[in-house]
Amino acid sequence: MIFQQLFDPVSSTYTYLLARRYGAEALIIDPVIEHVDTYISLLNRLDLKLVKAVDTHVHADHETGLGKLRDLTKCVTVMGEMSGADVVSMRVREDETIDVDGISLRTIYTPGHTDDSYSFASADRVFTGDALLIGGTGRTDFQNGDPRQAYDSLFNKLLKLPGETLVFPAHDYHGNTASTIGYETARNPRLQVNSADEYAEIMNNLNLPDPKQMDAVVPANKTIGRTLSQLVRPGEEMEPEEVREASARDDAILIDLREEGERARDGWIADSVHIPYGDLDSQLTGTGTLTHLAQDHQGRIVLYCAYGERSALALDTMRNAGFTGVRHLRGGLAAWLNSGGEVERKT
């Protein structure tokens, strides 16, 4: 496996790049916007295609690189379902996996540092964000942090992992690069407590200053760089009611760009053709199903995904490839459901 740990000295942030092998697909965790060019250079040197960019939570000490990476690579942006970010391609829930070409990370909801903190675990390591640090734990005094929630996340989730599990946090301020669950359980001073009340007493009396850039960074990280309106041109966006009416007239070929796990979890709009966003490049070749659909049903193709980001990116890709008349469902399946739209599910 390719595993690269990169460091931002300004915010003491660790970013992680993972791939199964050279020339494969890759994912990145907690990227920092100032280092996106470095990430792109590294991807190119390793002949990797970035397909997913993940943030463990809405960061308060640096601006995320998710938006810039999405713009440059058209990767899928991923956060936990409790995230306050309003432009994210995919939101994952507890125990769901983030899968990329042989790499699989299990989602663990670990609130406490913030209310949208998630950790991601593979067979031998866990990426803990700010929930568990090396020799410390994430503060709990802003962004709806809660020390008792943090205690539960630590003692009832993360510390239940096997002791040999490697710990890779989002930050370190003392030159450490990794630890293990066993070492942190035995030696981390914040974890030598006997109750949630005792842990809360410690965390409520840290009296730390706010991160210097918090007032500017948090709003930026909730919008992740740019709005979808910059991808979509006038006339290319459809509201749920418009899609319903077009479908009733047999005037829409719906393309579902989500992954199979999302469809199993949330259902799909009736008569949708499933073409995962990750397959878009191969589908737009001369023999691709999407190519044939777009050619045979010109002006009737309507793309949709979970929240509208992947469909906007795919629409932009198809337009640039010469396909005309393609539209997308604004707000994705979430908007469809909020408007009272029905979905089908496997029985």
Helices and strands as residue ranges (DSSP letters): E 2-8, E 13-19, E 25-29, G 33-35, H 36-45, E 49-54, H 66-73, E 76-80, E 90-92, E 97-100, E 103-109, E 118-121, E 125-129, E 132-133, E 136-137, H 147-156, G 158-160, E 166-169, E 179-180, H 181-187, G 189-191, H 196-203, H 214-223, G 228-230, E 237-238, H 240-248, E 253-256, H 260-266, E 273-274, G 277-279, H 280-283, H 289-296, E 301-304, H 309-320, E 327-329, H 332-338
